[in-house]
Amino acid sequence: MHERSEHVNPEPSEHSHRCGSVAVVGRPNVGKSTLVNALVGAKVSIVSNRPQTTRHRLLGIATLEGGQLLLVDTPGLHRGEGRFKASAMSRVMNRTVRGAVEDVDAALMVVEAGRWDEEDTLVFDVLRAGGIPVVLAVNKVDRLKDKAALLPFLARVSEGREFAAIHPVSALKRKGLETLARDLLKLVPEAPPAYEEDEITDRSQRFLAAELLREQLMRQLGDELPYATTVEIERFAVDTTQKGGELLRIGAVVWVEREGQKPIVIGKGGERLRGIGSKARQQMERLFGCKVFLETWVRVREGWSDDEAALKAFGYGEG
């Protein structure tokens, strides 16, 4: 059973039930995943302060009064420049974003309050070419030092660009989300719910376990190995023989690109890997609602992030 905090509930609609898909798109590190989690009311998408934490398409299911929003969280869309941005992983992630826009009812474009650069323009151009209505969420308004700068910023970014609605929000502090959800519901068709009320994502527990471990790797190794690690779940078994309820037995491999990166992940006497595993296990237990026994290993696959075959083997570009 997933743990769901109190989710956003816009005012009940006088109309019949609405249900549809909304692509959540933006350049890296604008808070897309935090916003998806806030609207869903549970952690379905991992977050860190590193750009490109989200690498896969992931569906967050926000069940609200009067409707259900199927929020497609996507990697940050970016220009193909620099060492990482020119890599195979970068190309796969950009394809994932562009593909997500092709089959949705609307888009939620997320930008950072006070900042609009050429990558934001790239995102807007992709959405405009998709021919779908776009709602603009101006996130992180709580971090604006000069609050008086917000209105001029909103006027500037909307000049010459058509948005179905514009919402200043703080995903982290859950501010402005009710009216945002209400406007998104207006853009999706009248339809019965696609998922049960207690479902929060279309992804499996196995996938989420890998993501929660990768989140801790990004958070604790971000400065040293920001993009050199990925996670593969080798074993995922439900043990019902334990007293006190269900136990998940999970075996996970942390893949790095070079032999010299293994000791960075493992740490002195294995201390760092144990700390990463412990925090990931706690997040898994909270999300899955049961005890977790997690084992981790570190292995090397040379240059995996710039190898399209390796990326496919690790599940990148799927879904």
N, C-alpha and C positions, 0 to 999 in steps of 0.2 A: 504494500500500500504506500502510495506516495504521500509525503507530508506537504500539504498546501497551506500557505498562510492566507490571510484574508485577501481575496483578490478584488480587483477593481469592479465596481458595479455602477454603471451609468443608470440614470433614471429609467424605469420601465417604459418601453415604447408602447404606444397605442396600437401599433401595427402588429402584424403577425411576426412569428419568429424569423430572424435573419441568420444566415450562416454563409460564410465565404472566406476565401484566402486572401491574405495581405502580405506582400513581400516587404520585409523590413531591411532597408538598404541604406548604405552610407559609406563614406570613406572610413579607413581604419581608426579605431579608438574614439568614436564619438558616443559610445554607450548603447549600441544597438542591443546587445545581449542583456544588459542590465534592464533596459526598457521592456524587452520581451518577458524577462522573469517577473518584473513588477506587474505587467498586465495579466500574466498567467496566474500570479499569486504563488509561484513555486519556482525553485531553481531547476530550470531545464537546460539552460545554456551557460557554459562556464565563462568566467570573467577574470581578467587580470589587467594590470596597467600597461601591458605590452600590446602594441599593435599586432594584428593578425592572430589573436588568441583563438578566435572562431575560424575553423578551417573547413567545416562541413555545412551543408544545408540541414537545418533542424527545424522541426515544426513544434511550436509552442501553442497549446490549445487553451484559449481564454474563454471560459464559459461564463456568460454574463446574463443579467436579466434581460430578456428580449432577444438574445442572440448568442452566437458562438463565433469567435474570430480565430481563424487558423493562421497563426503568425509564423511566416517563413523567415527564420533568422538566417542571415547570410554572412559570409566573410566580408571584410572591408574591401570595397572596390578601389583599385589604385592604378596608377600609371606604371608601365613596365620599365622602370628605371632603377639602377642600383643593383647590387649583387643579389639580394634576396628577391627583389621585384622582377628580376629577369629569370628566375629559376623556374623549373618545371612545376613546383608546388604553387608558385605565384600564378602561373598560367592556368592551372587547374582551378584554383580558387576564383579567379576572374570569370572563368567559364561557368562555374557554379552560380555566381551572382547573376550573370546575364541569363542563364537558363531559368533561374527562379522567377524572373520577371515575365517570362513568356506565358505562364499558365496561372495567373492570379487575377482576382477581381479588382484589386487596388494596390497601391504601394504606400508605404510609410517611409518617407525619406527623413533620416536623422542627421542633424548637424549640431555642431557645438556652438552655444551662444557666444556671439561676438567674433566668430571666425567663419569665413567662407573663402576657400581657396580653389585652385584649379581642379583638385580632385573632387570637390563638391560639385563643380560645374560638370565634370565628367559623369558623375552619378546622375545629376538632373537630366543630362542629355540622353543617357541610356534609358531612363524612365520615360522621358517624353517620346522617344522613338518607339517605346512599347505601347503607346497609345492608351494607357490606363490612367484613371484619376490618381493624383498624388496628394497626400496629406504631408505637410512639413511639420516635423517635431523639432523644435529648437531646444535641445537638451542642455543640462548643466547650468540652468539659469541661476541656481543657488551659488554658483562659483563666480558670477559676474561681480566684480568689485564696484563698478559704476552702474547701478541699476537704471539710471537715466539713459544709458547707452542702448538699452534693449529695443525701445520703439524705433529709433533711427535704424538700427540693424535690421529689424523686421521689414521696415519699409525698403531698405536697400536690397535685401535678398529677394523680395517679392516683385521688384520692379522688372518688368519684361518677362516674368515667369509666372505661369498659371498654376496655382495650387487650389485643390478643393477646399482646403482649410489650413490654417497655420496655428500651431499650439506651442507656446512656451511651456516647457515641462522640466521637472527634475526627477529622473527615473530613480535615482538613489534615495531621494527623500519622498518619493511617491506623490509629487505635487503636480496637479493639472492633468491627471490621468483619466479621471471620469469623463471630462468633456472630450478628451481625445478619443476615448473608446466609443463614445456616443457618435462622434462624427465618422469614425471608421465603420461602425455598424450601418450607417446610412448608405455606404458605398457598396455593401455586399447584398446579394439577392435574398429574397424571401425564400427560406428553405428550412427544413427540420435540422436539428443538430447532427453533425457528422460523427461525433464521438460522445461517449457517456460523460456525465458530469464530472466524474472523478478521474478521467483521463487527462493528462497534462502534456503528453508528447506522443509522437508516432514512433519514437526511437525505443529500442529495446534496453533493458537493464544492462545488458552486456556492453552496448555502445556507451551508455551513460557512465558505467564504471570506468571505461577507458578514458572518457573525457574528464572525469573528476580527478583521475590520477595525473592526466596531462596538465590540468589546471594547476596543480601543486608544483609540477615541474616548471611551468611557465613562471609561477610566482616566486619560486625559490632559486631558480637557475637562470632567470630571464636575462640578467646582465652578462652572464658567462656563456650560456648556450641558448639564446632566444629561440632559434628555429631549428636546432639540430636534433631535437628529441621528438619521438612519437611513441604511441603506446599500442600494443596489440594484446588482446585478452586470449590466452591460450586455453584456460580452463574456467568454466563458469558452471558451478553445480549447486543445486539446492539440497541441503542436508536436513532431513526431517527427523533424524534420530536423536537430536540433541534435546536435553531437558530445557524448558524455558522458551521453546518455540523454534522457528525456522532459522537456519544458519546458511549464509551464502559462502561457498568456498571459491575464491577467485585467484587465479594465477595470471599474472600480468608481466609482459616483457616490455622493458623500456629500451627502445632502439636508438642508438646514436650513430653518427656518421664516421667516426674515427676512433681507433683504439685509445688514443690519448684523452678522449672525452669520457671514457668509462670511470676513471677515478674521480672526475669532477662530480659525476652523478652519485657515485657510491659514497664518497667522503671518507674521512679517516675512520678506519675500523667499521665501515658501513653505517656510520652515524647519520650522514645526510640522507641516504636512501631510506633508512628507518623512519626518520622524521617526515619525509615526504609521504611515505606509505601510511604512516599513522594519521596524518591530517586527511589524506584521501579516504582512508577507511572510515573516519568519523563522518565525513560528508556523505559517503555511500550509505552508512547506517541511518543517517538522518533522512535521506531521500527515499531509501527503500523500506524503511520502517522495520528492519530486522538486523540481527547481528551479522557481521561480515568477518571472515577470516581471509586476509589478503597476503599473498606471497608475491614478491617482485624479483625480477632478474634484469640484468643489463647486458645487452648484446650489441654487436656492431654489424651494420650493413652499410658498406662504403657508399657515400654520396647519395643516400636514398632520397633526399629532398629534391634532387635535380634529375631523378630517374623516373620517367613516367610509368614504367612497368612496376617499379617498387611502390610508387604511390597508389597504383591500382590495387596491388596486393594488400596494401594497408587500408584500403577502403576509401581513398580520396576520390572525389568526383562522383561518388555514388549517391543516389537519392536526390 
